[in-house]
Amino acid sequence: MAFVGYGSEKENTVIELTYNWDKKSEDYELGDKYGHIAIGVKDIHLICQGLENNGCKITTKPKTMKNSTTVLAFVEDPDGYKIELIERD
């Protein structure tokens, strides 16, 4: 994983670039090794409810990651690309 941005993640926007070493290119239908982007949000439950109310497909409802306190969810854009939402303070 590589985090690209300007400044600290706590105070600035960054994008996480991830390479999935165990995946083969034929496993991806939407691009060559593209997985998803992740966006930090303040109230993940409220955001997901609003997105769902507006017709957005929520592929993974908000949940706490195993062995962590991080809450995340996944949504799908109209082209089928995944967007990870991560709850931030």
MDTraj code that builds the backbone (N, CA, C; nanometers):
import mdtraj as md
import numpy as np

residues = "MET ALA PHE VAL GLY TYR GLY SER GLU LYS GLU ASN THR VAL ILE GLU LEU THR TYR ASN TRP ASP LYS LYS SER GLU ASP TYR GLU LEU GLY ASP LYS TYR GLY HIS ILE ALA ILE GLY VAL LYS ASP ILE HIS LEU ILE CYS GLN GLY LEU GLU ASN ASN GLY CYS LYS ILE THR THR LYS PRO LYS THR MET LYS ASN SER THR THR VAL LEU ALA PHE VAL GLU ASP PRO ASP GLY TYR LYS ILE GLU LEU ILE GLU ARG ASP".split()
xyz = np.array([
    [0.0832, -0.1175, 0.0000],
    [0.0000, 0.0000, 0.0000],
    [0.0879, 0.1242, 0.0000],
    [0.0416, 0.2252, -0.0686],
    [0.1080, 0.3547, -0.0680],
    [0.0008, 0.4610, -0.0488],
    [0.0289, 0.5567, 0.0381],
    [-0.0632, 0.6665, 0.0635],
    [-0.0040, 0.7914, -0.0007],
    [-0.0791, 0.8486, -0.0956],
    [-0.0303, 0.9631, -0.1716],
    [-0.1125, 1.0848, -0.1337],
    [-0.0442, 1.1935, -0.0956],
    [-0.1137, 1.3157, -0.0589],
    [-0.0145, 1.4196, -0.0114],
    [-0.0648, 1.5232, 0.0473],
    [0.0178, 1.6320, 0.0970],
    [-0.0066, 1.6481, 0.2456],
    [0.0898, 1.6145, 0.3276],
    [0.0756, 1.6310, 0.4710],
    [0.0206, 1.5074, 0.5392],
    [-0.0045, 1.5230, 0.6671],
    [-0.0541, 1.4153, 0.7521],
    [-0.1939, 1.3706, 0.7111],
    [-0.2201, 1.2390, 0.7200],
    [-0.3528, 1.1859, 0.6886],
    [-0.4609, 1.2423, 0.7792],
    [-0.4256, 1.2765, 0.9013],
    [-0.5238, 1.3278, 0.9974],
    [-0.5745, 1.4654, 0.9583],
    [-0.4958, 1.5379, 0.8796],
    [-0.5316, 1.6759, 0.8482],
    [-0.5494, 1.7030, 0.6986],
    [-0.5170, 1.6060, 0.6133],
    [-0.5188, 1.6276, 0.4688],
    [-0.5791, 1.5079, 0.3961],
    [-0.6152, 1.5311, 0.2733],
    [-0.6691, 1.4253, 0.1889],
    [-0.5550, 1.3425, 0.1309],
    [-0.5714, 1.2113, 0.1336],
    [-0.4751, 1.1213, 0.0713],
    [-0.5522, 1.0152, -0.0071],
    [-0.4855, 0.9547, -0.1009],
    [-0.5442, 0.8407, -0.1719],
    [-0.4539, 0.7205, -0.1451],
    [-0.5161, 0.6080, -0.1178],
    [-0.4423, 0.4849, -0.0902],
    [-0.4327, 0.4044, -0.2192],
    [-0.3112, 0.3726, -0.2598],
    [-0.2891, 0.2877, -0.3765],
    [-0.2484, 0.1504, -0.3248],
    [-0.3217, 0.0474, -0.3664],
    [-0.2979, -0.0878, -0.3167],
    [-0.2728, -0.1813, -0.4335],
    [-0.1696, -0.2623, -0.4228],
    [-0.1436, -0.3655, -0.5212],
    [-0.1781, -0.4996, -0.4593],
    [-0.2672, -0.5732, -0.5223],
    [-0.3097, -0.7038, -0.4717],
    [-0.2194, -0.8119, -0.5307],
    [-0.1177, -0.8480, -0.4569],
    [-0.0156, -0.9416, -0.5057],
    [-0.0729, -1.0789, -0.5400],
    [-0.1756, -1.1218, -0.4702],
    [-0.2288, -1.2563, -0.4913],
    [-0.3359, -1.2636, -0.5997],
    [-0.3635, -1.1555, -0.6678],
    [-0.4668, -1.1530, -0.7719],
    [-0.4025, -1.1597, -0.9100],
    [-0.4681, -1.2250, -1.0016],
    [-0.4237, -1.2295, -1.1409],
    [-0.5107, -1.1343, -1.2214],
    [-0.4570, -1.0822, -1.3305],
    [-0.5305, -0.9818, -1.4077],
    [-0.6647, -1.0338, -1.4579],
    [-0.6780, -1.1639, -1.4808],
    [-0.8063, -1.2145, -1.5288],
    [-0.9142, -1.2089, -1.4212],
    [-0.8750, -1.1858, -1.2954],
    [-0.9720, -1.1728, -1.1874],
    [-1.0415, -1.0364, -1.1877],
    [-0.9926, -0.9410, -1.2650],
    [-1.0471, -0.8060, -1.2677],
    [-1.1199, -0.7814, -1.3991],
    [-1.2442, -0.7435, -1.3901],
    [-1.3217, -0.7154, -1.5097],
    [-1.3300, -0.5666, -1.5398],
    [-1.2994, -0.4816, -1.4408],
    [-1.3169, -0.3370, -1.4583],
    [-1.1853, -0.2623, -1.4759],
    [-1.0787, -0.3307, -1.5020],
    [-0.9517, -0.2623, -1.5196],
    [-0.8361, -0.3542, -1.4902],
    [-0.7170, -0.3083, -1.5145],
    [-0.5978, -0.3879, -1.4934],
    [-0.5449, -0.3671, -1.3520],
    [-0.5846, -0.4553, -1.2632],
    [-0.5402, -0.4551, -1.1232],
    [-0.5984, -0.3406, -1.0404],
    [-0.7049, -0.2781, -1.0876],
    [-0.7684, -0.1713, -1.0103],
    [-0.8643, -0.2339, -0.9103],
    [-0.8499, -0.1963, -0.7837],
    [-0.9386, -0.2488, -0.6813],
    [-1.0465, -0.1497, -0.6444],
    [-1.0094, -0.0470, -0.5670],
    [-1.1071, 0.0519, -0.5243],
    [-1.0360, 0.1734, -0.4669],
    [-1.1117, 0.2813, -0.4470],
    [-1.0603, 0.3967, -0.3745],
    [-1.1277, 0.3980, -0.2381],
    [-1.0666, 0.4681, -0.1435],
    [-1.1226, 0.4798, -0.0089],
    [-1.1363, 0.6276, 0.0255],
    [-1.2486, 0.6607, 0.0908],
    [-1.2769, 0.7985, 0.1294],
    [-1.3137, 0.8007, 0.2773],
    [-1.2525, 0.8907, 0.3531],
    [-1.2869, 0.9084, 0.4944],
    [-1.4121, 0.9929, 0.5086],
    [-1.5035, 0.9492, 0.5956],
    [-1.6287, 1.0211, 0.6183],
    [-1.6528, 1.0374, 0.7682],
    [-1.7338, 1.1363, 0.8062],
    [-1.7591, 1.1660, 0.9478],
    [-1.8605, 1.0722, 1.0132],
    [-1.9726, 1.0469, 0.9500],
    [-2.0772, 0.9618, 1.0088],
    [-2.1161, 0.8576, 0.9041],
    [-2.0471, 0.7459, 0.9053],
    [-2.0614, 0.6455, 0.8003],
    [-2.2034, 0.5904, 0.7892],
    [-2.2718, 0.5744, 0.9025],
    [-2.4084, 0.5225, 0.8992],
    [-2.5032, 0.6219, 0.8305],
    [-2.4894, 0.7494, 0.8644],
    [-2.5716, 0.8536, 0.8029],
    [-2.5406, 0.8668, 0.6536],
    [-2.4130, 0.8647, 0.6187],
    [-2.3716, 0.8741, 0.4782],
    [-2.4290, 0.7570, 0.3980],
    [-2.4134, 0.6352, 0.4497],
    [-2.4645, 0.5170, 0.3777],
    [-2.6158, 0.5214, 0.3637],
    [-2.6854, 0.5658, 0.4672],
    [-2.8312, 0.5744, 0.4595],
    [-2.8728, 0.6748, 0.3523],
    [-2.8056, 0.7893, 0.3488],
    [-2.8354, 0.8905, 0.2477],
    [-2.8052, 0.8405, 0.1069],
    [-2.6932, 0.7720, 0.0898],
    [-2.6593, 0.7165, -0.0416],
    [-2.7619, 0.6125, -0.0851],
    [-2.7976, 0.5235, 0.0073],
    [-2.8957, 0.4195, -0.0236],
    [-3.0321, 0.4795, -0.0582],
    [-3.0724, 0.5830, 0.0163],
    [-3.1996, 0.6514, -0.0107],
    [-3.2024, 0.7148, -0.1492],
    [-3.0840, 0.7439, -0.2025],
    [-3.0733, 0.8053, -0.3346],
    [-3.0369, 0.7042, -0.4429],
    [-3.0549, 0.5762, -0.4135],
    [-3.0374, 0.4732, -0.5146],
    [-2.8990, 0.4143, -0.5291],
    [-2.8072, 0.4518, -0.4414],
    [-2.6719, 0.3978, -0.4477],
    [-2.6705, 0.2549, -0.3929],
    [-2.5942, 0.1683, -0.4569],
    [-2.5824, 0.0295, -0.4130],
    [-2.4774, 0.0198, -0.3018],
    [-2.5198, -0.0226, -0.1837],
    [-2.4287, -0.0446, -0.0709],
    [-2.3928, -0.1929, -0.0737],
    [-2.2690, -0.2255, -0.1085],
    [-2.2317, -0.3663, -0.1205],
    [-2.1877, -0.4263, 0.0125],
    [-2.1347, -0.3437, 0.1028],
    [-2.1015, -0.3865, 0.2391],
    [-2.1508, -0.2782, 0.3335],
    [-2.2511, -0.3091, 0.4117],
    [-2.3048, -0.2126, 0.5084],
    [-2.1980, -0.1803, 0.6128],
    [-2.2089, -0.0651, 0.6805],
    [-2.1079, -0.0278, 0.7797],
    [-2.0853, -0.1389, 0.8823],
    [-1.9572, -0.1697, 0.9031],
    [-1.9213, -0.2722, 1.0016],
    [-1.7837, -0.2418, 1.0573],
    [-1.7590, -0.2922, 1.1771],
    [-1.6294, -0.2760, 1.2413],
    [-1.5375, -0.3868, 1.1922],
    [-1.4183, -0.3492, 1.1508],
    [-1.3219, -0.4473, 1.1031],
    [-1.2799, -0.5395, 1.2175],
    [-1.2532, -0.6644, 1.1849],
    [-1.2092, -0.7634, 1.2827],
    [-1.0771, -0.7186, 1.3448],
    [-1.0663, -0.7322, 1.4755],
    [-0.9460, -0.6953, 1.5517],
    [-0.9104, -0.5476, 1.5395],
    [-1.0117, -0.4617, 1.5241],
    [-0.9889, -0.3184, 1.5070],
    [-1.1107, -0.2414, 1.5561],
    [-1.0980, -0.1102, 1.5608],
    [-1.2124, -0.0250, 1.5920],
    [-1.2578, 0.0518, 1.4672],
    [-1.1906, 0.0288, 1.3549],
    [-1.2218, 0.0985, 1.2306],
    [-1.3540, 0.0493, 1.1731],
    [-1.4422, 0.1449, 1.1412],
    [-1.5708, 0.1125, 1.0794],
    [-1.5606, 0.1467, 0.9312],
    [-1.6007, 0.0518, 0.8464],
    [-1.5950, 0.0754, 0.7030],
    [-1.7194, 0.0210, 0.6346],
    [-1.7389, 0.0659, 0.5127],
    [-1.8486, 0.0198, 0.4275],
    [-1.7992, 0.0274, 0.2836],
    [-1.8674, -0.0425, 0.1945],
    [-1.8356, -0.0337, 0.0521],
    [-1.9628, 0.0007, -0.0245],
    [-1.9467, 0.0923, -0.1203],
    [-2.0554, 0.1273, -0.2110],
    [-2.0049, 0.1032, -0.3526],
    [-2.0973, 0.1044, -0.4479],
    [-2.0609, 0.0793, -0.5860],
    [-2.1063, 0.1964, -0.6713],
    [-2.0167, 0.2453, -0.7568],
    [-2.0566, 0.3551, -0.8447],
    [-2.1356, 0.2987, -0.9640],
    [-2.1940, 0.3839, -1.0472],
    [-2.2776, 0.3354, -1.1573],
    [-2.2054, 0.2432, -1.2558],
    [-2.0725, 0.2520, -1.2640],
    [-1.9956, 0.1661, -1.3537],
    [-1.9537, 0.0348, -1.2882],
    [-1.9854, 0.0182, -1.1599],
    [-1.9510, -0.1046, -1.0903],
    [-1.8219, -0.1001, -1.0111],
    [-1.7561, 0.0156, -1.0062],
    [-1.6333, 0.0286, -0.9270],
    [-1.6679, 0.0424, -0.7793],
    [-1.5864, -0.0164, -0.6949],
    [-1.6094, -0.0126, -0.5504],
    [-1.5455, 0.1127, -0.4905],
    [-1.6152, 0.1703, -0.3932],
    [-1.5652, 0.2842, -0.3171],
    [-1.5772, 0.2455, -0.1700],
    [-1.4648, 0.2480, -0.1004],
    [-1.4635, 0.2160, 0.0425],
    [-1.4840, 0.3443, 0.1212],
    [-1.5740, 0.3397, 0.2173],
    [-1.5943, 0.4513, 0.3084],
    [-1.5364, 0.4104, 0.4431],
    [-1.4527, 0.4964, 0.5015],
    [-1.3900, 0.4689, 0.6307],
    [-1.4321, 0.5795, 0.7264],
    [-1.4865, 0.5409, 0.8408],
    [-1.5296, 0.6424, 0.9373],
    [-1.4093, 0.7084, 1.0020],
    [-1.4113, 0.8412, 1.0022],
    [-1.3066, 0.9249, 1.0626],
    [-1.3700, 1.0131, 1.1688],
    [-1.2907, 1.0520, 1.2674],
    [-1.3396, 1.1437, 1.3715],
    [-1.3606, 1.2821, 1.3167],
])
top = md.Topology()
chain = top.add_chain()
for i, resn in enumerate(residues, 1):
    res = top.add_residue(resn, chain, resSeq=i)
    for name in ("N", "CA", "C"):
        top.add_atom(name, md.element.get_by_symbol(name[0]), res)
traj = md.Trajectory(xyz[None], top)
